[in-house]
Amino acid sequence: MRDAKMKIVMVALLALGLLLAQSAVAQAQGSADLSYQAVLTRAQQAVNPDVEYNVTVSQQIQNAQRNESPVSFPEFTEQATFTPVQGLKRTPGPNGRPNEATSIPKFLFDIAQTLDQIQELPEGSIKQEQFNNRSHFVLEGASVDKERGFALWVDAENFSVSKVSVLMQGRLVAEIDVQSNLLNSKFWLPSHVELHSTLDNSTVVLDYDDYEFTP
């Protein structure tokens, strides 16, 4: 009797495993069939919260040059505020203006705004490839006049953005690598961003910490 029960349990587990495997295959096949517009829309939903939040952004600039001579800048930390209407902006200081460190070039990378700008361009091409050992959709496109172009790597499982390439007149001018964390059990927002300029070989490193969402 005991052996019979064990066989029943084993058969049940095997059947469950087969069902889970079939479900995973079906889900992967479904993702593979997504269109350019469907992937872009899912990515926008994944990175664009419908609520306001505050975040601390730390910035470092590496390999910077000025007049063809190396120049160094200190690390700079500031507060930023995101609203669904205005996107990510520097938080105003006591005088109503963003806190400024005038000698330091300042950067903010707003992933939601980036996707909104891509959405305004004509629909481009889509393919799938491995990136950072994960399956990704790669969207590529350009403006009508070919002045602006892009390539966008979107995680095929969670639709977070992993990389953005920026082109001007067909020339690669910047590559943006993005690491994101799942916040509020819903949104994939940046935790670490590296903006690499191919024009002067400089890199801007941005770390996003202490997200605080408005109730």
WOKA-V221636 format. One record per backbone hydrogen bond with DSSP energy under -0.5 kcal/mol. NH is the residue of the N-H (numbers start at 1). CO is the residue of the C=O. If there is no record, write none. Layout:
# WOKA-V221636
nh->[NH:NH]
co->[CO:CO]
This chain:
# WOKA-V221636
nh->[5:6:7:8:9:10:11:12:13:14:15:16:17:18:19:20:21:22:23:24:25:26:27:28:29:30:31:32:33:34:39:40:41:42:43:44:45:46:47:48:49:53:54:55:56:57:58:58:59:60:62:62:66:69:71:76:78:80:81:82:83:87:89:89:91:93:96:99:104:105:110:111:114:115:116:117:118:119:120:121:125:127:129:131:134:136:137:138:139:139:140:141:143:146:149:150:151:152:153:154:154:155:156:159:162:163:164:165:166:167:168:169:171:173:174:175:176:177:177:178:179:181:183:183:186:187:188:189:189:191:192:193:194:195:196:196:197:197:198:198:199:201:203:204:205:205:206:206:207:208:209:209:212:214]
co->[1:2:3:4:5:6:7:8:9:10:11:12:13:14:15:16:17:18:19:20:21:22:23:24:25:26:27:28:29:31:35:36:37:38:39:40:41:42:43:44:47:82:212:80:209:78:56:207:76:205:60:203:69:66:64:59:57:55:89:53:87:83:81:87:79:97:93:91:101:103:108:109:110:111:112:113:114:115:116:118:140:138:136:134:131:129:154:127:137:152:125:150:148:143:167:141:165:139:163:137:152:160:135:155:153:153:176:151:174:149:171:147:168:166:166:196:164:175:194:162:192:189:181:187:183:183:46:181:187:179:179:206:177:204:175:194:195:202:173:196:173:197:62:195:60:203:193:204:58:191:56:207:54:52]
